[in-house]
């Protein structure tokens, strides 16, 4: 049986490879401490669960859910953005429900790219950004992220012939895997570049709330990091993807949305209509409760991840592994020590095999990720301390 060539680049990815290594460690009797996936271990809030539970008893929620039936959710999303960023949003033409932001970044290339067109992607970056381009038979130009540039791309380094063939640029800050954040001035530069070259600017924004203030917790309905729509309030070229997986611990419920340029929203809606309807209405009701209800759960989650970050960084420093303190996300992006500097896959494979501690190799996020490893802070501080103790023994 023959398959499409577009599947060739999708045959392996960092998460699948590490899943195999974890399974082998478990088979060998290792006690696993999984720091390889950014899946929050924190629960969704009770008022969110209650809204979904109540929906189960409403027969009207049991059928297919078409676009019009998502109106209340789209209105809640628009209000949330307006309160958080001061950007006016039309819920009818500028918001689209999604099964997580990954659906948006994977499907939008189908609406934007013809075979051979370029997408400008961050390197290192989240693997699904590349996957969507491959499925659309597009080409990828990787924008290197280097520590000396604060893990921000340099647009002036992109070759002119690549720019001429580019139809989309994908950014994501706070950034996975480096945990870097970007100032509003950077987004203004990106918007101007994309406007000049008629490129759609795509911003994947799952970690909007997981940012650690210098003092105190994040205030409700405020953001410590900018939205790309603040740099493009007319939404001339920009679309942003948000998921409730991180801020509201709803990863398993698969709910997010796209917000931005009406033409991009309509194009993505056309692709989505060919693939699916929408998820269960009760999940949207839970998301509405999350967006409009108490935000205490968000501030508590931020405080939890800050505490874990500080504990993990301190433990690494105690064993002599000097790692910068990240300003946001749920990740530690660590430069590998000798003799592992250029073999992150082998480091992570041997680490889980010998100790049961699973991490993600930097090379899995792109060529420029080689030499690094990503740890996800998805366990309590005592378990993280145990993980670092095992890492020390391994090193």
Buried (B, 14 or more C-beta within 10 A) or exposed (E): EEEEEBEEBEEEBBBEBBBEBBEEBEEEEBEBBBBBBBBBBBEBBEBBBBBBEBBEEEEEBEEEBEBEBBEBBBBBBBBBBEBBBEBEBEBBBBBBBBBBBBBBBBBBBBBBBEEEBBBBBBBBBBBBBBBBBBBBBBBBBBBBBEEEEEBBBEBEEBEEEEBEBBBBBBBBBBBBBBBBBBEEEBBBBBBBBBBEBEBBBBBBBBBBBBBBBEEEBBEEEEBBBBBBBBBBBEBEBBBBBBBBBBBBBBBEBBBBBBBBBBBBBEBBBEBBEEEEEBBBBBBBBBBBBBBBBBBEBBBEBBBBBBEBBEBBBBBBEEEEBEBEEBBBBBBBBBBBBEEBEEBBBEBBBBBBBBBBBBBBBBBBBBEBBBBBBBBBBBBEBEBBBBBBBBBBEBE
